[in-house]
Amino acid sequence: MANTVSALKRVRMTERRTAVNRMRKSRLRHQIRTMRRALEEKNTQSASQLLPATFSLVDRAAKWGIIKRNTAARYKSRLTSRLRKLSAA
């Protein structure tokens, strides 16, 4: 266990940051899941409305370091292509 004041503070800060990161990652997963469900249900209107909010959350998660930038780009690319295929059909 940490015994210096600064080490104890780092432990407290790490716990707080871990909780925040867990909440952010959970929110990201829920948003992506909602978007995917709308695409699976072939609900173009709902998916189109969810797209900007989902992209915003994905970009913020990448900025915060929750996911990597390439992972964010992959998510956005795949969701966009699925929406375009759905809109075209």
PyMOL Python script that loads the backbone (N, CA, C, O; Angstrom):
from pymol import cmd

cmd.read_pdbstr("""\
ATOM      1  N   MET A   1       0.847  -1.190   0.000  1.00  0.00           N
ATOM      2  CA  MET A   1       0.000   0.000   0.000  1.00  0.00           C
ATOM      3  C   MET A   1       0.883   1.241   0.000  1.00  0.00           C
ATOM      4  O   MET A   1       1.982   1.245   0.555  1.00  0.00           O
ATOM      5  N   ALA A   2       0.384   2.280  -0.627  1.00  0.00           N
ATOM      6  CA  ALA A   2       1.132   3.531  -0.712  1.00  0.00           C
ATOM      7  C   ALA A   2       1.221   4.188   0.651  1.00  0.00           C
ATOM      8  O   ALA A   2       0.252   4.201   1.409  1.00  0.00           O
ATOM      9  N   ASN A   3       2.396   4.737   0.961  1.00  0.00           N
ATOM     10  CA  ASN A   3       2.524   5.391   2.272  1.00  0.00           C
ATOM     11  C   ASN A   3       2.874   6.871   2.192  1.00  0.00           C
ATOM     12  O   ASN A   3       2.808   7.554   3.214  1.00  0.00           O
ATOM     13  N   THR A   4       3.236   7.390   1.045  1.00  0.00           N
ATOM     14  CA  THR A   4       3.510   8.826   0.990  1.00  0.00           C
ATOM     15  C   THR A   4       2.221   9.562   0.630  1.00  0.00           C
ATOM     16  O   THR A   4       1.288   8.984   0.072  1.00  0.00           O
ATOM     17  N   VAL A   5       2.198  10.833   0.959  1.00  0.00           N
ATOM     18  CA  VAL A   5       1.006  11.640   0.701  1.00  0.00           C
ATOM     19  C   VAL A   5       0.728  11.700  -0.797  1.00  0.00           C
ATOM     20  O   VAL A   5      -0.418  11.575  -1.228  1.00  0.00           O
ATOM     21  N   SER A   6       1.780  11.892  -1.584  1.00  0.00           N
ATOM     22  CA  SER A   6       1.592  12.005  -3.034  1.00  0.00           C
ATOM     23  C   SER A   6       1.122  10.677  -3.634  1.00  0.00           C
ATOM     24  O   SER A   6       0.304  10.671  -4.553  1.00  0.00           O
ATOM     25  N   ALA A   7       1.631   9.560  -3.124  1.00  0.00           N
ATOM     26  CA  ALA A   7       1.208   8.249  -3.627  1.00  0.00           C
ATOM     27  C   ALA A   7      -0.253   7.982  -3.272  1.00  0.00           C
ATOM     28  O   ALA A   7      -0.993   7.417  -4.078  1.00  0.00           O
ATOM     29  N   LEU A   8      -0.670   8.382  -2.077  1.00  0.00           N
ATOM     30  CA  LEU A   8      -2.073   8.226  -1.688  1.00  0.00           C
ATOM     31  C   LEU A   8      -2.976   9.074  -2.574  1.00  0.00           C
ATOM     32  O   LEU A   8      -4.066   8.651  -2.958  1.00  0.00           O
ATOM     33  N   LYS A   9      -2.504  10.280  -2.894  1.00  0.00           N
ATOM     34  CA  LYS A   9      -3.281  11.152  -3.775  1.00  0.00           C
ATOM     35  C   LYS A   9      -3.402  10.518  -5.167  1.00  0.00           C
ATOM     36  O   LYS A   9      -4.470  10.562  -5.776  1.00  0.00           O
ATOM     37  N   ARG A  10      -2.320   9.934  -5.666  1.00  0.00           N
ATOM     38  CA  ARG A  10      -2.355   9.286  -6.977  1.00  0.00           C
ATOM     39  C   ARG A  10      -3.357   8.133  -6.979  1.00  0.00           C
ATOM     40  O   ARG A  10      -4.057   7.918  -7.968  1.00  0.00           O
ATOM     41  N   VAL A  11      -3.427   7.394  -5.876  1.00  0.00           N
ATOM     42  CA  VAL A  11      -4.390   6.298  -5.772  1.00  0.00           C
ATOM     43  C   VAL A  11      -5.811   6.839  -5.865  1.00  0.00           C
ATOM     44  O   VAL A  11      -6.652   6.285  -6.574  1.00  0.00           O
ATOM     45  N   ARG A  12      -6.072   7.933  -5.138  1.00  0.00           N
ATOM     46  CA  ARG A  12      -7.406   8.540  -5.178  1.00  0.00           C
ATOM     47  C   ARG A  12      -7.738   9.029  -6.588  1.00  0.00           C
ATOM     48  O   ARG A  12      -8.844   8.810  -7.083  1.00  0.00           O
ATOM     49  N   MET A  13      -6.784   9.685  -7.223  1.00  0.00           N
ATOM     50  CA  MET A  13      -7.011  10.227  -8.560  1.00  0.00           C
ATOM     51  C   MET A  13      -7.242   9.107  -9.574  1.00  0.00           C
ATOM     52  O   MET A  13      -8.093   9.221 -10.457  1.00  0.00           O
ATOM     53  N   THR A  14      -6.484   8.036  -9.438  1.00  0.00           N
ATOM     54  CA  THR A  14      -6.632   6.906 -10.355  1.00  0.00           C
ATOM     55  C   THR A  14      -8.010   6.278 -10.231  1.00  0.00           C
ATOM     56  O   THR A  14      -8.634   5.938 -11.236  1.00  0.00           O
ATOM     57  N   GLU A  15      -8.487   6.123  -9.001  1.00  0.00           N
ATOM     58  CA  GLU A  15      -9.821   5.562  -8.796  1.00  0.00           C
ATOM     59  C   GLU A  15     -10.895   6.439  -9.434  1.00  0.00           C
ATOM     60  O   GLU A  15     -11.834   5.942 -10.057  1.00  0.00           O
ATOM     61  N   ARG A  16     -10.739   7.756  -9.266  1.00  0.00           N
ATOM     62  CA  ARG A  16     -11.706   8.692  -9.828  1.00  0.00           C
ATOM     63  C   ARG A  16     -11.681   8.633 -11.358  1.00  0.00           C
ATOM     64  O   ARG A  16     -12.733   8.583 -11.995  1.00  0.00           O
ATOM     65  N   ARG A  17     -10.472   8.639 -11.950  1.00  0.00           N
ATOM     66  CA  ARG A  17     -10.342   8.606 -13.404  1.00  0.00           C
ATOM     67  C   ARG A  17     -10.878   7.288 -13.972  1.00  0.00           C
ATOM     68  O   ARG A  17     -11.501   7.269 -15.033  1.00  0.00           O
ATOM     69  N   THR A  18     -10.628   6.184 -13.250  1.00  0.00           N
ATOM     70  CA  THR A  18     -11.110   4.881 -13.699  1.00  0.00           C
ATOM     71  C   THR A  18     -12.633   4.877 -13.752  1.00  0.00           C
ATOM     72  O   THR A  18     -13.225   4.357 -14.697  1.00  0.00           O
ATOM     73  N   ALA A  19     -13.255   5.450 -12.749  1.00  0.00           N
ATOM     74  CA  ALA A  19     -14.720   5.508 -12.717  1.00  0.00           C
ATOM     75  C   ALA A  19     -15.257   6.348 -13.883  1.00  0.00           C
ATOM     76  O   ALA A  19     -16.244   5.977 -14.520  1.00  0.00           O
ATOM     77  N   VAL A  20     -14.608   7.468 -14.151  1.00  0.00           N
ATOM     78  CA  VAL A  20     -15.041   8.341 -15.247  1.00  0.00           C
ATOM     79  C   VAL A  20     -14.861   7.634 -16.582  1.00  0.00           C
ATOM     80  O   VAL A  20     -15.750   7.672 -17.432  1.00  0.00           O
ATOM     81  N   ASN A  21     -13.708   6.986 -16.768  1.00  0.00           N
ATOM     82  CA  ASN A  21     -13.443   6.290 -18.028  1.00  0.00           C
ATOM     83  C   ASN A  21     -14.413   5.139 -18.239  1.00  0.00           C
ATOM     84  O   ASN A  21     -14.858   4.895 -19.361  1.00  0.00           O
ATOM     85  N   ARG A  22     -14.744   4.429 -17.162  1.00  0.00           N
ATOM     86  CA  ARG A  22     -15.684   3.320 -17.266  1.00  0.00           C
ATOM     87  C   ARG A  22     -17.059   3.839 -17.691  1.00  0.00           C
ATOM     88  O   ARG A  22     -17.721   3.232 -18.533  1.00  0.00           O
ATOM     89  N   MET A  23     -17.486   4.962 -17.106  1.00  0.00           N
ATOM     90  CA  MET A  23     -18.768   5.557 -17.453  1.00  0.00           C
ATOM     91  C   MET A  23     -18.778   5.997 -18.924  1.00  0.00           C
ATOM     92  O   MET A  23     -19.757   5.774 -19.636  1.00  0.00           O
ATOM     93  N   ARG A  24     -17.692   6.617 -19.368  1.00  0.00           N
ATOM     94  CA  ARG A  24     -17.619   7.090 -20.745  1.00  0.00           C
ATOM     95  C   ARG A  24     -17.628   5.926 -21.735  1.00  0.00           C
ATOM     96  O   ARG A  24     -18.289   5.996 -22.771  1.00  0.00           O
ATOM     97  N   LYS A  25     -16.905   4.872 -21.422  1.00  0.00           N
ATOM     98  CA  LYS A  25     -16.861   3.712 -22.314  1.00  0.00           C
ATOM     99  C   LYS A  25     -18.228   3.037 -22.377  1.00  0.00           C
ATOM    100  O   LYS A  25     -18.655   2.582 -23.437  1.00  0.00           O
ATOM    101  N   SER A  26     -18.901   2.978 -21.247  1.00  0.00           N
ATOM    102  CA  SER A  26     -20.233   2.387 -21.197  1.00  0.00           C
ATOM    103  C   SER A  26     -21.208   3.209 -22.041  1.00  0.00           C
ATOM    104  O   SER A  26     -22.009   2.651 -22.791  1.00  0.00           O
ATOM    105  N   ARG A  27     -21.135   4.523 -21.918  1.00  0.00           N
ATOM    106  CA  ARG A  27     -22.008   5.404 -22.694  1.00  0.00           C
ATOM    107  C   ARG A  27     -21.745   5.235 -24.190  1.00  0.00           C
ATOM    108  O   ARG A  27     -22.676   5.228 -24.995  1.00  0.00           O
ATOM    109  N   LEU A  28     -20.469   5.100 -24.553  1.00  0.00           N
ATOM    110  CA  LEU A  28     -20.105   4.891 -25.954  1.00  0.00           C
ATOM    111  C   LEU A  28     -20.683   3.583 -26.471  1.00  0.00           C
ATOM    112  O   LEU A  28     -21.254   3.542 -27.561  1.00  0.00           O
ATOM    113  N   ARG A  29     -20.538   2.517 -25.697  1.00  0.00           N
ATOM    114  CA  ARG A  29     -21.057   1.217 -26.116  1.00  0.00           C
ATOM    115  C   ARG A  29     -22.568   1.253 -26.302  1.00  0.00           C
ATOM    116  O   ARG A  29     -23.092   0.696 -27.266  1.00  0.00           O
ATOM    117  N   HIS A  30     -23.268   1.910 -25.375  1.00  0.00           N
ATOM    118  CA  HIS A  30     -24.727   1.989 -25.465  1.00  0.00           C
ATOM    119  C   HIS A  30     -25.148   2.766 -26.709  1.00  0.00           C
ATOM    120  O   HIS A  30     -26.102   2.386 -27.388  1.00  0.00           O
ATOM    121  N   GLN A  31     -24.444   3.845 -27.008  1.00  0.00           N
ATOM    122  CA  GLN A  31     -24.792   4.656 -28.180  1.00  0.00           C
ATOM    123  C   GLN A  31     -24.569   3.861 -29.467  1.00  0.00           C
ATOM    124  O   GLN A  31     -25.407   3.896 -30.368  1.00  0.00           O
ATOM    125  N   ILE A  32     -23.449   3.147 -29.556  1.00  0.00           N
ATOM    126  CA  ILE A  32     -23.164   2.347 -30.744  1.00  0.00           C
ATOM    127  C   ILE A  32     -24.178   1.221 -30.873  1.00  0.00           C
ATOM    128  O   ILE A  32     -24.636   0.917 -31.975  1.00  0.00           O
ATOM    129  N   ARG A  33     -24.530   0.601 -29.750  1.00  0.00           N
ATOM    130  CA  ARG A  33     -25.523  -0.475 -29.757  1.00  0.00           C
ATOM    131  C   ARG A  33     -26.880   0.038 -30.251  1.00  0.00           C
ATOM    132  O   ARG A  33     -27.552  -0.634 -31.034  1.00  0.00           O
ATOM    133  N   THR A  34     -27.279   1.221 -29.796  1.00  0.00           N
ATOM    134  CA  THR A  34     -28.542   1.823 -30.223  1.00  0.00           C
ATOM    135  C   THR A  34     -28.525   2.089 -31.726  1.00  0.00           C
ATOM    136  O   THR A  34     -29.509   1.842 -32.424  1.00  0.00           O
ATOM    137  N   MET A  35     -27.396   2.595 -32.210  1.00  0.00           N
ATOM    138  CA  MET A  35     -27.252   2.882 -33.637  1.00  0.00           C
ATOM    139  C   MET A  35     -27.334   1.585 -34.451  1.00  0.00           C
ATOM    140  O   MET A  35     -28.014   1.536 -35.476  1.00  0.00           O
ATOM    141  N   ARG A  36     -26.652   0.552 -34.000  1.00  0.00           N
ATOM    142  CA  ARG A  36     -26.672  -0.730 -34.709  1.00  0.00           C
ATOM    143  C   ARG A  36     -28.069  -1.350 -34.724  1.00  0.00           C
ATOM    144  O   ARG A  36     -28.481  -1.942 -35.722  1.00  0.00           O
ATOM    145  N   ARG A  37     -28.791  -1.212 -33.617  1.00  0.00           N
ATOM    146  CA  ARG A  37     -30.165  -1.736 -33.565  1.00  0.00           C
ATOM    147  C   ARG A  37     -31.057  -1.021 -34.573  1.00  0.00           C
ATOM    148  O   ARG A  37     -31.880  -1.648 -35.241  1.00  0.00           O
ATOM    149  N   ALA A  38     -30.888   0.291 -34.677  1.00  0.00           N
ATOM    150  CA  ALA A  38     -31.684   1.053 -35.644  1.00  0.00           C
ATOM    151  C   ALA A  38     -31.366   0.586 -37.065  1.00  0.00           C
ATOM    152  O   ALA A  38     -32.261   0.496 -37.905  1.00  0.00           O
ATOM    153  N   LEU A  39     -30.101   0.289 -37.332  1.00  0.00           N
ATOM    154  CA  LEU A  39     -29.714  -0.198 -38.657  1.00  0.00           C
ATOM    155  C   LEU A  39     -30.262  -1.600 -38.919  1.00  0.00           C
ATOM    156  O   LEU A  39     -30.699  -1.905 -40.028  1.00  0.00           O
ATOM    157  N   GLU A  40     -30.234  -2.446 -37.896  1.00  0.00           N
ATOM    158  CA  GLU A  40     -30.753  -3.813 -38.059  1.00  0.00           C
ATOM    159  C   GLU A  40     -32.259  -3.818 -38.296  1.00  0.00           C
ATOM    160  O   GLU A  40     -32.784  -4.652 -39.033  1.00  0.00           O
ATOM    161  N   GLU A  41     -32.940  -2.876 -37.660  1.00  0.00           N
ATOM    162  CA  GLU A  41     -34.386  -2.774 -37.833  1.00  0.00           C
ATOM    163  C   GLU A  41     -34.758  -2.062 -39.131  1.00  0.00           C
ATOM    164  O   GLU A  41     -35.936  -1.880 -39.435  1.00  0.00           O
ATOM    165  N   LYS A  42     -33.743  -1.662 -39.889  1.00  0.00           N
ATOM    166  CA  LYS A  42     -33.914  -0.954 -41.169  1.00  0.00           C
ATOM    167  C   LYS A  42     -34.700   0.349 -40.986  1.00  0.00           C
ATOM    168  O   LYS A  42     -35.494   0.738 -41.843  1.00  0.00           O
ATOM    169  N   ASN A  43     -34.461   1.004 -39.862  1.00  0.00           N
ATOM    170  CA  ASN A  43     -35.118   2.268 -39.553  1.00  0.00           C
ATOM    171  C   ASN A  43     -34.183   3.406 -39.977  1.00  0.00           C
ATOM    172  O   ASN A  43     -33.386   3.898 -39.178  1.00  0.00           O
ATOM    173  N   THR A  44     -34.291   3.810 -41.229  1.00  0.00           N
ATOM    174  CA  THR A  44     -33.383   4.807 -41.805  1.00  0.00           C
ATOM    175  C   THR A  44     -33.498   6.155 -41.112  1.00  0.00           C
ATOM    176  O   THR A  44     -32.494   6.817 -40.847  1.00  0.00           O
ATOM    177  N   GLN A  45     -34.723   6.554 -40.823  1.00  0.00           N
ATOM    178  CA  GLN A  45     -34.930   7.873 -40.209  1.00  0.00           C
ATOM    179  C   GLN A  45     -34.292   7.938 -38.823  1.00  0.00           C
ATOM    180  O   GLN A  45     -33.602   8.905 -38.501  1.00  0.00           O
ATOM    181  N   SER A  46     -34.517   6.927 -38.017  1.00  0.00           N
ATOM    182  CA  SER A  46     -33.946   6.888 -36.673  1.00  0.00           C
ATOM    183  C   SER A  46     -32.427   6.824 -36.726  1.00  0.00           C
ATOM    184  O   SER A  46     -31.742   7.503 -35.962  1.00  0.00           O
ATOM    185  N   ALA A  47     -31.905   6.006 -37.632  1.00  0.00           N
ATOM    186  CA  ALA A  47     -30.455   5.862 -37.760  1.00  0.00           C
ATOM    187  C   ALA A  47     -29.819   7.175 -38.208  1.00  0.00           C
ATOM    188  O   ALA A  47     -28.739   7.536 -37.740  1.00  0.00           O
ATOM    189  N   SER A  48     -30.486   7.885 -39.108  1.00  0.00           N
ATOM    190  CA  SER A  48     -29.967   9.173 -39.582  1.00  0.00           C
ATOM    191  C   SER A  48     -29.914  10.197 -38.456  1.00  0.00           C
ATOM    192  O   SER A  48     -28.991  11.009 -38.388  1.00  0.00           O
ATOM    193  N   GLN A  49     -30.905  10.154 -37.576  1.00  0.00           N
ATOM    194  CA  GLN A  49     -30.919  11.081 -36.445  1.00  0.00           C
ATOM    195  C   GLN A  49     -29.864  10.710 -35.405  1.00  0.00           C
ATOM    196  O   GLN A  49     -29.294  11.587 -34.756  1.00  0.00           O
ATOM    197  N   LEU A  50     -29.603   9.413 -35.246  1.00  0.00           N
ATOM    198  CA  LEU A  50     -28.627   8.956 -34.257  1.00  0.00           C
ATOM    199  C   LEU A  50     -27.185   9.149 -34.717  1.00  0.00           C
ATOM    200  O   LEU A  50     -26.273   9.212 -33.893  1.00  0.00           O
ATOM    201  N   LEU A  51     -26.976   9.243 -36.036  1.00  0.00           N
ATOM    202  CA  LEU A  51     -25.614   9.287 -36.576  1.00  0.00           C
ATOM    203  C   LEU A  51     -24.774  10.441 -36.024  1.00  0.00           C
ATOM    204  O   LEU A  51     -23.658  10.180 -35.574  1.00  0.00           O
ATOM    205  N   PRO A  52     -25.232  11.700 -36.025  1.00  0.00           N
ATOM    206  CA  PRO A  52     -24.386  12.784 -35.502  1.00  0.00           C
ATOM    207  C   PRO A  52     -24.039  12.614 -34.020  1.00  0.00           C
ATOM    208  O   PRO A  52     -22.910  12.881 -33.608  1.00  0.00           O
ATOM    209  N   ALA A  53     -25.004  12.174 -33.233  1.00  0.00           N
ATOM    210  CA  ALA A  53     -24.742  11.984 -31.795  1.00  0.00           C
ATOM    211  C   ALA A  53     -23.738  10.859 -31.580  1.00  0.00           C
ATOM    212  O   ALA A  53     -22.868  10.947 -30.714  1.00  0.00           O
ATOM    213  N   THR A  54     -23.868   9.802 -32.375  1.00  0.00           N
ATOM    214  CA  THR A  54     -22.945   8.678 -32.252  1.00  0.00           C
ATOM    215  C   THR A  54     -21.543   9.094 -32.657  1.00  0.00           C
ATOM    216  O   THR A  54     -20.574   8.765 -31.973  1.00  0.00           O
ATOM    217  N   PHE A  55     -21.428   9.821 -33.770  1.00  0.00           N
ATOM    218  CA  PHE A  55     -20.111  10.272 -34.226  1.00  0.00           C
ATOM    219  C   PHE A  55     -19.466  11.202 -33.201  1.00  0.00           C
ATOM    220  O   PHE A  55     -18.261  11.131 -32.958  1.00  0.00           O
ATOM    221  N   SER A  56     -20.271  12.063 -32.610  1.00  0.00           N
ATOM    222  CA  SER A  56     -19.756  12.979 -31.601  1.00  0.00           C
ATOM    223  C   SER A  56     -19.179  12.211 -30.419  1.00  0.00           C
ATOM    224  O   SER A  56     -18.093  12.525 -29.931  1.00  0.00           O
ATOM    225  N   LEU A  57     -19.913  11.207 -29.970  1.00  0.00           N
ATOM    226  CA  LEU A  57     -19.468  10.406 -28.829  1.00  0.00           C
ATOM    227  C   LEU A  57     -18.224   9.593 -29.173  1.00  0.00           C
ATOM    228  O   LEU A  57     -17.321   9.463 -28.346  1.00  0.00           O
ATOM    229  N   VAL A  58     -18.170   9.042 -30.389  1.00  0.00           N
ATOM    230  CA  VAL A  58     -17.007   8.269 -30.817  1.00  0.00           C
ATOM    231  C   VAL A  58     -15.771   9.168 -30.880  1.00  0.00           C
ATOM    232  O   VAL A  58     -14.694   8.783 -30.426  1.00  0.00           O
ATOM    233  N   ASP A  59     -15.932  10.365 -31.445  1.00  0.00           N
ATOM    234  CA  ASP A  59     -14.807  11.299 -31.546  1.00  0.00           C
ATOM    235  C   ASP A  59     -14.311  11.736 -30.173  1.00  0.00           C
ATOM    236  O   ASP A  59     -13.106  11.826 -29.941  1.00  0.00           O
ATOM    237  N   ARG A  60     -15.243  12.007 -29.269  1.00  0.00           N
ATOM    238  CA  ARG A  60     -14.846  12.405 -27.919  1.00  0.00           C
ATOM    239  C   ARG A  60     -14.146  11.274 -27.193  1.00  0.00           C
ATOM    240  O   ARG A  60     -13.176  11.506 -26.471  1.00  0.00           O
ATOM    241  N   ALA A  61     -14.629  10.043 -27.376  1.00  0.00           N
ATOM    242  CA  ALA A  61     -13.985   8.890 -26.743  1.00  0.00           C
ATOM    243  C   ALA A  61     -12.564   8.723 -27.257  1.00  0.00           C
ATOM    244  O   ALA A  61     -11.664   8.380 -26.491  1.00  0.00           O
ATOM    245  N   ALA A  62     -12.354   8.961 -28.544  1.00  0.00           N
ATOM    246  CA  ALA A  62     -11.008   8.874 -29.109  1.00  0.00           C
ATOM    247  C   ALA A  62     -10.124   9.988 -28.557  1.00  0.00           C
ATOM    248  O   ALA A  62      -8.944   9.775 -28.275  1.00  0.00           O
ATOM    249  N   LYS A  63     -10.698  11.162 -28.407  1.00  0.00           N
ATOM    250  CA  LYS A  63      -9.934  12.292 -27.874  1.00  0.00           C
ATOM    251  C   LYS A  63      -9.518  12.038 -26.430  1.00  0.00           C
ATOM    252  O   LYS A  63      -8.404  12.374 -26.031  1.00  0.00           O
ATOM    253  N   TRP A  64     -10.410  11.447 -25.658  1.00  0.00           N
ATOM    254  CA  TRP A  64     -10.126  11.164 -24.252  1.00  0.00           C
ATOM    255  C   TRP A  64      -9.206   9.973 -24.057  1.00  0.00           C
ATOM    256  O   TRP A  64      -8.670   9.771 -22.968  1.00  0.00           O
ATOM    257  N   GLY A  65      -9.015   9.167 -25.125  1.00  0.00           N
ATOM    258  CA  GLY A  65      -8.163   8.000 -24.996  1.00  0.00           C
ATOM    259  C   GLY A  65      -8.909   6.749 -24.555  1.00  0.00           C
ATOM    260  O   GLY A  65      -8.291   5.756 -24.173  1.00  0.00           O
ATOM    261  N   ILE A  66     -10.230   6.794 -24.607  1.00  0.00           N
ATOM    262  CA  ILE A  66     -11.028   5.624 -24.253  1.00  0.00           C
ATOM    263  C   ILE A  66     -10.860   4.557 -25.332  1.00  0.00           C
ATOM    264  O   ILE A  66     -10.712   3.371 -25.035  1.00  0.00           O
ATOM    265  N   ILE A  67     -10.887   5.000 -26.590  1.00  0.00           N
ATOM    266  CA  ILE A  67     -10.591   4.120 -27.721  1.00  0.00           C
ATOM    267  C   ILE A  67      -9.522   4.800 -28.568  1.00  0.00           C
ATOM    268  O   ILE A  67      -9.299   6.004 -28.442  1.00  0.00           O
ATOM    269  N   LYS A  68      -8.867   4.034 -29.424  1.00  0.00           N
ATOM    270  CA  LYS A  68      -7.833   4.609 -30.284  1.00  0.00           C
ATOM    271  C   LYS A  68      -8.470   5.325 -31.467  1.00  0.00           C
ATOM    272  O   LYS A  68      -9.619   5.061 -31.821  1.00  0.00           O
ATOM    273  N   ARG A  69      -7.714   6.230 -32.070  1.00  0.00           N
ATOM    274  CA  ARG A  69      -8.251   7.028 -33.176  1.00  0.00           C
ATOM    275  C   ARG A  69      -8.633   6.168 -34.378  1.00  0.00           C
ATOM    276  O   ARG A  69      -9.643   6.429 -35.030  1.00  0.00           O
ATOM    277  N   ASN A  70      -7.835   5.148 -34.673  1.00  0.00           N
ATOM    278  CA  ASN A  70      -8.170   4.273 -35.798  1.00  0.00           C
ATOM    279  C   ASN A  70      -9.424   3.460 -35.515  1.00  0.00           C
ATOM    280  O   ASN A  70     -10.210   3.189 -36.424  1.00  0.00           O
ATOM    281  N   THR A  71      -9.615   3.072 -34.269  1.00  0.00           N
ATOM    282  CA  THR A  71     -10.832   2.351 -33.885  1.00  0.00           C
ATOM    283  C   THR A  71     -12.042   3.255 -34.084  1.00  0.00           C
ATOM    284  O   THR A  71     -13.080   2.814 -34.578  1.00  0.00           O
ATOM    285  N   ALA A  72     -11.906   4.510 -33.701  1.00  0.00           N
ATOM    286  CA  ALA A  72     -12.992   5.474 -33.887  1.00  0.00           C
ATOM    287  C   ALA A  72     -13.302   5.634 -35.374  1.00  0.00           C
ATOM    288  O   ALA A  72     -14.468   5.661 -35.768  1.00  0.00           O
ATOM    289  N   ALA A  73     -12.275   5.739 -36.184  1.00  0.00           N
ATOM    290  CA  ALA A  73     -12.472   5.894 -37.625  1.00  0.00           C
ATOM    291  C   ALA A  73     -13.154   4.661 -38.211  1.00  0.00           C
ATOM    292  O   ALA A  73     -14.008   4.777 -39.091  1.00  0.00           O
ATOM    293  N   ARG A  74     -12.776   3.482 -37.723  1.00  0.00           N
ATOM    294  CA  ARG A  74     -13.378   2.239 -38.210  1.00  0.00           C
ATOM    295  C   ARG A  74     -14.861   2.180 -37.850  1.00  0.00           C
ATOM    296  O   ARG A  74     -15.692   1.835 -38.689  1.00  0.00           O
ATOM    297  N   TYR A  75     -15.192   2.518 -36.601  1.00  0.00           N
ATOM    298  CA  TYR A  75     -16.591   2.537 -36.181  1.00  0.00           C
ATOM    299  C   TYR A  75     -17.402   3.467 -37.080  1.00  0.00           C
ATOM    300  O   TYR A  75     -18.464   3.091 -37.578  1.00  0.00           O
ATOM    301  N   LYS A  76     -16.900   4.670 -37.281  1.00  0.00           N
ATOM    302  CA  LYS A  76     -17.620   5.669 -38.063  1.00  0.00           C
ATOM    303  C   LYS A  76     -17.779   5.221 -39.511  1.00  0.00           C
ATOM    304  O   LYS A  76     -18.842   5.394 -40.107  1.00  0.00           O
ATOM    305  N   SER A  77     -16.734   4.654 -40.065  1.00  0.00           N
ATOM    306  CA  SER A  77     -16.775   4.203 -41.448  1.00  0.00           C
ATOM    307  C   SER A  77     -17.797   3.094 -41.636  1.00  0.00           C
ATOM    308  O   SER A  77     -18.586   3.128 -42.581  1.00  0.00           O
ATOM    309  N   ARG A  78     -17.789   2.122 -40.753  1.00  0.00           N
ATOM    310  CA  ARG A  78     -18.700   0.983 -40.887  1.00  0.00           C
ATOM    311  C   ARG A  78     -20.156   1.392 -40.674  1.00  0.00           C
ATOM    312  O   ARG A  78     -21.051   0.922 -41.376  1.00  0.00           O
ATOM    313  N   LEU A  79     -20.381   2.272 -39.701  1.00  0.00           N
ATOM    314  CA  LEU A  79     -21.755   2.732 -39.469  1.00  0.00           C
ATOM    315  C   LEU A  79     -22.266   3.539 -40.657  1.00  0.00           C
ATOM    316  O   LEU A  79     -23.419   3.396 -41.065  1.00  0.00           O
ATOM    317  N   THR A  80     -21.406   4.383 -41.208  1.00  0.00           N
ATOM    318  CA  THR A  80     -21.802   5.201 -42.354  1.00  0.00           C
ATOM    319  C   THR A  80     -22.108   4.337 -43.560  1.00  0.00           C
ATOM    320  O   THR A  80     -23.101   4.557 -44.253  1.00  0.00           O
ATOM    321  N   SER A  81     -21.250   3.344 -43.816  1.00  0.00           N
ATOM    322  CA  SER A  81     -21.477   2.496 -44.984  1.00  0.00           C
ATOM    323  C   SER A  81     -22.758   1.685 -44.830  1.00  0.00           C
ATOM    324  O   SER A  81     -23.481   1.480 -45.804  1.00  0.00           O
ATOM    325  N   ARG A  82     -23.045   1.221 -43.614  1.00  0.00           N
ATOM    326  CA  ARG A  82     -24.290   0.469 -43.393  1.00  0.00           C
ATOM    327  C   ARG A  82     -25.506   1.364 -43.602  1.00  0.00           C
ATOM    328  O   ARG A  82     -26.513   0.927 -44.160  1.00  0.00           O
ATOM    329  N   LEU A  83     -25.416   2.618 -43.155  1.00  0.00           N
ATOM    330  CA  LEU A  83     -26.534   3.547 -43.337  1.00  0.00           C
ATOM    331  C   LEU A  83     -26.727   3.864 -44.815  1.00  0.00           C
ATOM    332  O   LEU A  83     -27.863   3.938 -45.283  1.00  0.00           O
ATOM    333  N   ARG A  84     -25.643   4.052 -45.552  1.00  0.00           N
ATOM    334  CA  ARG A  84     -25.762   4.329 -46.986  1.00  0.00           C
ATOM    335  C   ARG A  84     -26.383   3.159 -47.737  1.00  0.00           C
ATOM    336  O   ARG A  84     -27.214   3.354 -48.624  1.00  0.00           O
ATOM    337  N   LYS A  85     -25.977   1.937 -47.380  1.00  0.00           N
ATOM    338  CA  LYS A  85     -26.555   0.759 -48.036  1.00  0.00           C
ATOM    339  C   LYS A  85     -28.049   0.670 -47.747  1.00  0.00           C
ATOM    340  O   LYS A  85     -28.848   0.330 -48.619  1.00  0.00           O
ATOM    341  N   LEU A  86     -28.410   0.986 -46.494  1.00  0.00           N
ATOM    342  CA  LEU A  86     -29.806   0.934 -46.102  1.00  0.00           C
ATOM    343  C   LEU A  86     -30.618   2.005 -46.824  1.00  0.00           C
ATOM    344  O   LEU A  86     -31.746   1.755 -47.247  1.00  0.00           O
ATOM    345  N   SER A  87     -30.035   3.211 -46.963  1.00  0.00           N
ATOM    346  CA  SER A  87     -30.734   4.305 -47.626  1.00  0.00           C
ATOM    347  C   SER A  87     -30.907   4.024 -49.116  1.00  0.00           C
ATOM    348  O   SER A  87     -31.927   4.370 -49.710  1.00  0.00           O
ATOM    349  N   ALA A  88     -29.901   3.394 -49.705  1.00  0.00           N
ATOM    350  CA  ALA A  88     -29.955   3.106 -51.143  1.00  0.00           C
ATOM    351  C   ALA A  88     -30.992   2.031 -51.464  1.00  0.00           C
ATOM    352  O   ALA A  88     -31.597   2.043 -52.536  1.00  0.00           O
ATOM    353  N   ALA A  89     -31.190   1.116 -50.539  1.00  0.00           N
ATOM    354  CA  ALA A  89     -32.113  -0.008 -50.799  1.00  0.00           C
ATOM    355  C   ALA A  89     -33.572   0.399 -50.721  1.00  0.00           C
ATOM    356  O   ALA A  89     -34.457  -0.434 -50.916  1.00  0.00           O
TER     357      ALA A  89
END
""", "prot")
cmd.dss("prot")
cmd.show_as("cartoon", "prot")
cmd.util.cbc("prot")
cmd.orient("prot")
